[in-house]
Amino acid sequence: MTQATFGELLRRWRRMRGLSQGDLGELLKPKARCSTVSCWENDIRLPSRRYLSQIVVLTGIPADLAIGLPHREGGHS
């Protein structure tokens, strides 16, 4: 079983809340385009640091998934 990617988790989080990609983009400062959110969700592109920090706070998705590090359960070491 493979671990979900950052994009998959972002899509799952957004859909569980009934948000469109545009809605998610509107929650960010500055606003992100729908096409940008789509690229993140499809793992085509990673969010910049500016957006990543906001997404981590908003969704609780571990930032280490977005930067390509394996996620470790149990907090910081």
C-alpha positions as CSV (number, residue, x, y, z in Angstrom):
1,M,0.0,0.0,0.0
2,T,1.5,3.3,-1.0
3,Q,1.2,6.5,0.9
4,A,-1.1,9.2,-0.5
5,T,0.7,12.1,-2.2
6,F,0.4,15.7,-1.0
7,G,-1.9,16.4,-4.0
8,E,-4.1,13.5,-3.3
9,L,-4.5,14.6,0.3
10,L,-5.2,18.2,-0.7
11,R,-7.9,17.0,-3.1
12,R,-9.5,14.8,-0.5
13,W,-9.5,17.6,2.1
14,R,-11.0,20.0,-0.3
15,R,-13.8,17.6,-1.5
16,M,-14.6,16.6,2.1
17,R,-15.4,20.2,2.8
18,G,-17.4,20.7,-0.4
19,L,-15.0,23.2,-1.9
20,S,-14.2,23.7,-5.5
21,Q,-10.6,24.3,-6.6
22,G,-11.5,28.0,-7.0
23,D,-13.0,28.1,-3.5
24,L,-9.7,26.7,-2.1
25,G,-7.7,29.3,-4.0
26,E,-9.9,32.1,-2.6
27,L,-8.9,31.0,1.0
28,L,-5.2,31.7,0.3
29,K,-3.4,35.1,0.4
30,P,-2.7,36.1,-2.3
31,K,-5.5,34.1,-4.0
32,A,-4.4,31.1,-6.0
33,R,-5.9,30.4,-9.4
34,C,-8.0,27.3,-10.0
35,S,-5.4,26.1,-12.5
36,T,-2.7,26.4,-9.8
37,V,-4.7,24.4,-7.3
38,S,-5.3,21.8,-10.0
39,C,-1.5,21.5,-10.6
40,W,-1.0,21.0,-6.9
41,E,-3.7,18.3,-6.6
42,N,-2.4,16.5,-9.7
43,D,1.2,16.6,-8.3
44,I,2.3,18.5,-11.4
45,R,3.7,21.3,-9.3
46,L,4.3,21.9,-5.6
47,P,3.0,25.0,-3.8
48,S,5.5,27.8,-3.1
49,R,6.6,28.3,0.5
50,R,4.1,31.2,0.7
51,Y,1.2,28.9,-0.1
52,L,2.6,25.8,1.5
53,S,2.6,27.3,5.0
54,Q,-1.0,28.4,4.6
55,I,-2.1,25.0,3.2
56,V,-0.5,23.2,6.1
57,V,-2.2,25.4,8.7
58,L,-5.6,25.2,6.8
59,T,-5.6,21.5,6.1
60,G,-3.3,19.8,8.6
61,I,-1.5,18.0,5.7
62,P,2.1,17.4,6.7
63,A,4.5,19.8,4.9
64,D,7.1,17.0,4.6
65,L,4.8,15.3,2.0
66,A,4.9,18.4,-0.2
67,I,8.7,18.7,-0.1
68,G,9.2,15.0,-0.9
69,L,10.3,13.7,2.5
70,P,8.7,10.6,3.9
71,H,6.1,11.5,6.6
72,R,7.0,10.3,10.0
73,E,4.1,9.6,12.4
74,G,4.4,10.8,16.0
75,G,5.6,14.4,15.6
76,H,9.0,15.8,15.5
77,S,12.2,14.0,16.4
